[in-house]
Amino acid sequence: METLPPLKIGKYTIPYPIVQGGMGVGISWDRLAGNVSKEGGLGVISSVGTGYYENKKYIEKEVAGRPLETANFYSKKALFKIFENARKICGDAPLGANVLYAINDYGRVVRDSCEAGANIIITGAGLPTNMPEFTKDFPDVALVPIVSSAKALKIICKRWSQRYNKIPDAVIVEGPLSGGHQGFTYEQCFMEEFQLENIVPQVVEEAKKWGDIPIIAAGGIWDHEDIKKFLGLGASGVQIGTRFIGTHECDASDTFKKILINAKKEDILLLKSPVGYPARGIRTNLIELVEKREGPPIKCISNCVAPCHRGVEAKAVGYCIADRLSDAYEGKADTGLFFSGANGYRVNEIISVKELMQKLVFGE
């Protein structure tokens, strides 16, 4: 039986080359990330919407049941608690944090994640050209940007090496089959040249020019065969998100898991998002309301992402992303936004993280 090689990211060795995608709000928090790291992958805690953790126990102010403003939506206290509880599960195994570049307070949340005990910071949703700025006091923390092209990697490496004398410790290259926000236009998501198997070799080549940065392939990766395929194309590891929702330990609501299990292939579609990029999710009641311009009211209580301009973009697309993702976390089927990768319809049962890792590592 062939096993997969370990993955090295900075000073850390992940026993199996599997990174669990950071999924928010509340899909990958302490239980999921802690268990993935415990089972030999890299568990990744999503820093998005931590104010909702444990029924908003750690926030200072809320309005209409929502964390008020950025400081409460991205609650530092709650993030620390999530890391503390994940550590109880995985001990001192490497643990990551996913911090979106598009959020308000990006620098503060990166620093909070380092202080909370993240060994590796992963950032997508924009080009994080100043990421090292916020980790100067934490030299052991490995930095992993997410890119969708060789050109994007080149820009990051150039800027980081000139400004900070640093290159990324690893790079995730995400193709257009991933769940949530895409690094592509709607049209590009369907074009052959932007599919993951075509962009991975280009990014691998670019990485070699900067000293062989490990490349992690992401977006639509499902099983052992897929992992072997991308390792064969030069990747050092893979990132898998959606499939981990189908685990007992995933922090998502039972409603979310049920909606994913019941989803058919045609239910998973690209949606418009207030962030300005298309996002992949499941057709539910919310999507139908939004299409008729009858979605829930948009009030911008949490002030979550910069590109939304305090609700201007939310009003243009018809929903507030912070409110709708948190409704999904709270199990509100009618008003929740349920993100999924293109293969989400293939989740048909809930299993343990341990069992899923065995399937991924050794084959079904």
C-alpha positions in Angstrom: 0.0 0.0 0.0 1.6 3.3 -1.1 1.4 6.2 1.3 1.7 9.8 0.5 4.9 11.8 1.2 5.0 14.4 4.0 4.6 18.1 3.3 7.1 20.7 4.5 6.0 24.2 5.1 8.6 26.5 6.6 9.8 24.8 9.8 6.9 22.5 10.0 6.4 19.0 8.6 2.8 17.8 8.0 2.9 14.0 8.0 0.5 13.7 5.0 0.4 16.3 2.2 -3.2 17.3 2.9 -4.2 20.8 4.0 -7.8 21.2 5.1 -9.3 24.4 3.5 -10.2 27.2 5.9 -14.0 27.5 5.7 -16.0 30.2 7.4 -18.2 31.2 9.1 -17.7 28.4 11.6 -17.2 25.5 9.2 -13.6 24.9 10.2 -13.0 25.9 13.8 -11.6 24.0 16.8 -13.2 20.6 16.3 -12.5 20.2 12.5 -9.1 21.8 12.4 -8.0 20.1 15.7 -8.9 16.7 14.4 -7.4 17.1 11.0 -4.0 18.1 12.6 -4.4 15.2 15.0 -4.8 12.8 12.1 -1.7 14.0 10.3 -3.0 16.7 7.9 -2.8 20.4 8.4 -6.0 21.6 10.2 -6.8 25.2 9.4 -9.0 27.5 11.5 -11.0 30.1 9.7 -10.7 33.5 11.3 -14.0 34.7 9.7 -16.9 35.5 11.9 -15.3 34.3 15.1 -17.7 36.6 17.0 -20.4 33.9 16.5 -18.4 31.2 18.3 -20.1 29.6 21.3 -23.3 31.7 20.8 -21.5 35.0 20.7 -20.1 34.5 24.2 -16.9 36.4 23.6 -18.1 39.6 22.0 -18.6 43.0 23.6 -21.5 44.3 21.5 -24.2 43.0 19.2 -27.1 44.5 17.3 -30.1 42.5 16.3 -28.2 39.3 17.2 -25.2 40.2 15.0 -21.6 41.1 16.2 -21.4 44.9 15.9 -18.5 46.2 13.7 -15.3 44.5 12.6 -13.8 44.2 16.1 -16.6 41.9 17.3 -17.2 40.1 14.0 -13.5 39.1 14.0 -13.3 38.6 17.8 -9.8 38.2 19.1 -11.1 36.6 22.4 -13.1 34.0 20.5 -10.2 33.3 18.1 -7.9 32.6 21.1 -10.5 30.3 22.6 -10.9 28.4 19.3 -7.1 27.9 19.1 -7.0 26.8 22.8 -9.7 24.2 22.2 -8.1 23.0 18.9 -4.8 22.5 20.8 -6.6 20.3 23.3 -7.4 18.0 20.4 -4.1 18.1 18.4 -1.5 18.9 21.0 1.6 20.6 19.4 0.9 19.3 15.8 1.1 22.1 13.2 -2.1 24.2 13.1 -3.0 26.9 10.5 -5.2 30.0 10.3 -6.9 31.2 7.2 -7.2 35.0 7.1 -8.8 36.5 4.0 -7.0 39.5 2.5 -10.2 41.3 1.7 -11.4 41.6 5.3 -11.4 44.8 7.3 -8.7 44.6 10.0 -6.6 42.2 8.0 -3.3 43.1 9.7 -4.8 42.9 13.2 -6.4 39.5 12.5 -3.1 38.1 11.2 -1.3 39.3 14.4 -4.1 37.9 16.5 -3.8 34.5 14.8 0.0 34.4 15.4 -0.5 35.3 19.1 -3.2 32.7 19.4 -0.8 30.0 18.3 -1.1 29.6 14.5 2.0 28.0 13.1 1.0 28.7 9.5 -1.0 31.6 8.1 -2.9 31.1 4.8 -4.3 34.2 2.9 -6.4 34.4 -0.2 -9.1 36.7 -1.5 -6.7 39.3 -2.9 -2.9 39.6 -3.5 -1.4 39.7 0.0 1.6 41.8 -1.0 2.2 43.1 2.6 1.5 39.9 4.5 5.0 39.7 6.1 4.5 43.2 7.6 2.2 41.7 10.2 4.3 38.7 11.2 7.6 40.4 11.9 7.4 39.5 15.6 6.7 35.9 14.8 9.6 34.6 12.7 8.6 31.0 13.1 5.1 31.5 11.6 5.1 30.2 8.0 3.3 32.3 5.4 1.3 30.8 2.6 -0.5 33.0 0.0 -3.2 31.6 -2.2 -2.8 32.4 -6.0 -4.7 31.6 -9.1 -1.9 32.1 -11.6 1.9 32.1 -12.1 1.7 35.8 -12.6 0.2 36.4 -9.2 3.0 34.3 -7.6 5.6 36.3 -9.4 4.1 39.6 -8.2 4.1 38.4 -4.5 7.6 36.9 -4.7 9.0 40.1 -6.2 7.3 42.4 -3.7 8.1 40.2 -0.6 11.8 39.7 -1.6 12.3 43.4 -2.3 10.5 44.7 0.7 10.9 42.0 3.4 13.8 39.8 2.1 11.4 36.9 2.2 9.6 34.5 -0.1 6.5 32.5 0.7 7.0 29.3 2.7 4.5 27.5 0.4 1.9 28.6 -2.1 -1.6 27.3 -2.6 -2.8 27.5 -6.2 -6.6 27.4 -6.4 -8.5 26.4 -9.5 -12.1 27.5 -10.3 -13.8 24.4 -8.9 -13.3 25.4 -5.2 -16.1 26.4 -2.9 -16.6 30.0 -1.9 -14.9 32.9 -3.6 -13.0 32.4 -6.9 -9.9 34.2 -8.1 -11.4 34.3 -11.6 -14.1 36.0 -13.5 -17.4 34.1 -14.1 -16.3 33.3 -17.7 -12.8 32.2 -16.8 -14.2 29.6 -14.3 -15.4 27.6 -17.3 -12.4 28.1 -19.6 -10.0 25.2 -20.2 -6.8 27.3 -19.6 -7.8 28.3 -16.1 -8.6 24.7 -14.9 -6.4 23.5 -12.0 -4.4 20.9 -14.0 -3.4 23.6 -16.4 -2.3 26.3 -13.9 -0.5 24.0 -11.5 2.5 23.3 -13.8 2.9 27.0 -14.6 2.9 27.9 -10.9 5.4 25.1 -10.2 7.7 26.5 -12.9 7.5 30.1 -11.5 8.1 28.8 -7.9 11.3 27.1 -9.1 12.7 30.5 -10.1 12.4 31.6 -6.4 14.0 28.6 -4.8 11.5 25.7 -5.1 8.6 26.9 -3.0 6.3 24.0 -2.2 3.1 24.2 -4.3 -0.2 23.0 -2.9 -3.0 22.4 -5.4 -6.6 23.3 -4.5 -10.1 23.4 -5.9 -12.1 20.3 -6.8 -9.7 17.7 -5.3 -11.7 14.8 -4.0 -9.9 11.5 -3.5 -6.6 9.6 -3.3 -6.4 9.5 -7.1 -6.8 13.2 -7.4 -4.1 13.8 -4.8 -1.7 11.5 -6.7 -2.5 13.2 -10.0 -1.6 16.7 -8.7 1.6 15.4 -6.9 2.5 13.9 -10.4 2.1 17.4 -11.9 4.7 18.8 -9.5 2.6 19.8 -6.5 4.0 19.0 -3.0 0.5 18.8 -1.5 -3.2 19.5 -1.9 -5.8 21.5 -0.1 -9.3 19.9 0.4 -12.2 21.9 1.8 -15.7 20.7 1.0 -15.2 17.0 1.6 -14.3 17.8 5.2 -17.8 19.2 5.7 -19.0 15.7 5.5 -17.4 14.7 8.9 -18.9 14.4 12.4 -16.2 16.7 13.7 -16.9 19.6 11.2 -18.1 22.6 13.1 -20.8 23.4 10.5 -24.5 23.1 11.6 -26.3 19.8 11.0 -28.5 21.8 8.7 -25.5 22.7 6.5 -24.4 19.0 6.4 -27.9 17.9 5.5 -28.2 20.5 2.7 -24.8 19.4 1.3 -25.8 15.7 1.4 -29.0 16.4 -0.4 -27.5 18.7 -3.0 -27.4 17.4 -6.6 -24.8 18.3 -9.2 -27.0 21.0 -10.8 -27.7 22.6 -7.4 -24.1 23.8 -7.1 -23.6 27.1 -8.9 -21.6 30.3 -9.2 -23.2 33.2 -7.5 -22.5 36.9 -7.4 -20.9 38.1 -4.2 -20.5 41.5 -2.5 -16.7 40.8 -2.5 -16.7 41.4 -6.2 -15.7 37.9 -7.3 -18.0 35.0 -8.2 -18.6 32.5 -5.3 -19.6 28.8 -5.5 -22.5 27.7 -3.4 -25.6 25.6 -3.2 -29.0 26.7 -4.6 -31.2 27.1 -1.6 -34.2 29.2 -0.6 -31.9 32.3 -0.1 -30.7 32.1 -3.7 -34.2 32.0 -5.1 -35.2 35.0 -2.9 -32.1 37.0 -4.1 -32.9 36.2 -7.7 -36.4 37.8 -7.2 -34.8 40.7 -5.3 -36.7 39.6 -2.2 -33.8 38.7 0.0 -33.5 39.6 3.7 -32.8 43.3 4.5 -29.2 44.5 4.2 -28.0 46.5 7.2 -24.2 46.1 7.3 -23.9 45.6 11.1 -20.6 43.6 11.1 -18.7 45.6 8.5 -16.8 42.5 7.4 -15.0 43.0 4.0 -13.5 46.1 2.5 -14.6 45.5 -1.2 -18.3 45.7 0.0 -18.0 49.4 1.0 -20.2 49.1 4.0 -23.1 47.4 2.2 -23.0 49.1 -1.1 -22.0 46.0 -3.0 -24.2 43.8 -0.8 -27.2 45.9 -1.9 -26.1 45.6 -5.6 -26.0 41.7 -5.4 -28.9 41.4 -3.1 -27.5 39.9 0.2 -25.0 40.6 3.0 -22.4 37.9 3.0 -21.6 38.1 6.8 -25.2 37.8 7.8 -26.0 35.0 5.4 -22.9 32.9 6.1 -23.5 33.2 9.8 -27.2 32.2 9.3 -25.8 29.0 7.7 -23.6 28.5 10.7 -26.6 28.9 13.0 -28.5 26.3 10.9 -31.1 28.7 9.4 -31.9 26.9 6.2 -34.2 29.6 4.7 -31.7 32.5 5.0 -28.3 30.8 5.1 -25.7 30.9 2.4 -24.1 27.5 1.9 -20.8 27.4 0.1 -19.6 24.2 -1.6 -17.0 23.2 -4.1 -18.1 21.8 -7.5 -17.9 18.3 -6.2 -20.0 18.9 -3.1 -22.8 16.8 -4.5 -20.5 13.8 -4.0 -20.8 14.0 -0.2 -23.4 11.3 0.6 -22.6 10.4 4.2 -21.1 11.8 7.4 -17.9 10.0 8.5 -15.2 10.7 11.0 -12.1 12.9 10.2 -10.0 9.8 10.9 -11.9 7.7 8.4 -11.8 10.4 5.7 -8.0 10.9 6.2 -7.5 7.2 5.8 -9.5 7.2 2.6 -7.5 10.2 1.2 -4.1 8.8 2.3 -4.5 5.2 1.3 -7.3 5.2 -1.2 -11.0 4.2 -0.8 
